[in-house]
């Protein structure tokens, strides 16, 4: 806002933006233009005429982070420092809606600065204050008033919307599976339990079993779900949450499970391309606070085998003692592989196929070329992981659809010779559905927050979750 120009007839969309949906504007005399974009042009700047005008209308009550309803006439303007540079609001009235305490947990303008700006200021006579992660999360609603944090949330919403639109366009049916279940749905992942009228119930670790039942046994053939996923893992890393949003799909396979990989590749390329082309403003806002290299991806997504991935690690100096040929990749080796792939193939996104059977869940289809033909430790599977910037975002596979083989795998993985899995009796409702015939099928699931975190190359997944849940945080 600035000195008012002559009123002009504004386009309908501009008028709606300013006068209909955003009449409640934040009057922040010491922190102009640090709110999210929808508020920016209505912030009261003490350096400009409108602040004096507002003071005349309201009096001396323009406190820090006060909310006010501002009403006025749109006028043509040239205000390059605002996100809407061609119009401004000539104030006619200001009504105080809500006041904030005199002392805030932290200033929004401090939370809106980059680490580089804060570090640079320390050598001056006016060093900026840094806002720590715990303070941001304790008062998350304040942190989300900053342009960068708000833009991250909008990017997250865009990824979810693009996933749903792509699934709908490919004739998938959206499902809503139960989150209270009788047993574990994922081997190797911790499970939360609760009392269920005298029985023990689990919070679902994924919609895995139900999306299989609907796809292969109930003849839906193509299903997807966007919903909460719970993992009781006491992991305090920068990339783990105890609750996150899963983007899952399952589909019938007609000839080869590469049909699933083809769809995965097209899906993610569509998401990456749309974010890059249509969300440039949000990406710019985020990069000003959290600088990152643009995400690189190929027109035809790179696909390598697990054995080829191990060979790339060997060439990078990772020996057998650091990474076994049939062992799952450690987090460190995932990152090394991602760096090697980026340098050699010029992509941050790739798919790795044919994982060892011994490190995959019980429902994973064995590779017919090795199953029962080589020692168990060397047998492979029709399974794959998907990586962004050297971190796994998805584990998927062709699933076992034959009832006899399924029960063999359930008992093997749960038994002493296996690598872990649910007790057969706890998933009887799932396994029984395959007795009556099931279609070949496959799929996978990704964590929404992790996809956004890695696309933006953020340092912590908690920056992506509106109200993150980790082993040390259950509020707000």
Secondary structure as GFF3:
##gff-version 3
##sequence-region A 1 476
A	DSSP	alpha_helix	12	15	.	.	.	ID=ss1
A	DSSP	pi_helix	16	20	.	.	.	ID=ss2
A	DSSP	beta_strand	24	27	.	.	.	ID=ss3
A	DSSP	alpha_helix	37	40	.	.	.	ID=ss4
A	DSSP	alpha_helix	49	58	.	.	.	ID=ss5
A	DSSP	beta_strand	66	76	.	.	.	ID=ss6
A	DSSP	beta_strand	87	98	.	.	.	ID=ss7
A	DSSP	alpha_helix	108	111	.	.	.	ID=ss8
A	DSSP	alpha_helix	115	121	.	.	.	ID=ss9
A	DSSP	alpha_helix	133	138	.	.	.	ID=ss10
A	DSSP	alpha_helix	140	143	.	.	.	ID=ss11
A	DSSP	alpha_helix	147	169	.	.	.	ID=ss12
A	DSSP	beta_strand	173	174	.	.	.	ID=ss13
A	DSSP	beta_strand	180	181	.	.	.	ID=ss14
A	DSSP	beta_strand	193	196	.	.	.	ID=ss15
A	DSSP	beta_strand	199	203	.	.	.	ID=ss16
A	DSSP	alpha_helix	208	212	.	.	.	ID=ss17
A	DSSP	pi_helix	213	217	.	.	.	ID=ss18
A	DSSP	beta_strand	222	230	.	.	.	ID=ss19
A	DSSP	beta_strand	243	252	.	.	.	ID=ss20
A	DSSP	alpha_helix	258	278	.	.	.	ID=ss21
A	DSSP	alpha_helix	280	289	.	.	.	ID=ss22
A	DSSP	beta_strand	302	305	.	.	.	ID=ss23
A	DSSP	alpha_helix	306	315	.	.	.	ID=ss24
A	DSSP	alpha_helix	331	345	.	.	.	ID=ss25
A	DSSP	beta_strand	349	353	.	.	.	ID=ss26
A	DSSP	three_ten_helix	357	359	.	.	.	ID=ss27
A	DSSP	three_ten_helix	376	378	.	.	.	ID=ss28
A	DSSP	beta_strand	383	388	.	.	.	ID=ss29
A	DSSP	beta_strand	391	398	.	.	.	ID=ss30
A	DSSP	alpha_helix	403	414	.	.	.	ID=ss31
A	DSSP	three_ten_helix	424	427	.	.	.	ID=ss32
A	DSSP	alpha_helix	428	432	.	.	.	ID=ss33
A	DSSP	three_ten_helix	433	436	.	.	.	ID=ss34
A	DSSP	beta_strand	441	447	.	.	.	ID=ss35
A	DSSP	alpha_helix	448	455	.	.	.	ID=ss36
A	DSSP	three_ten_helix	461	463	.	.	.	ID=ss37
###
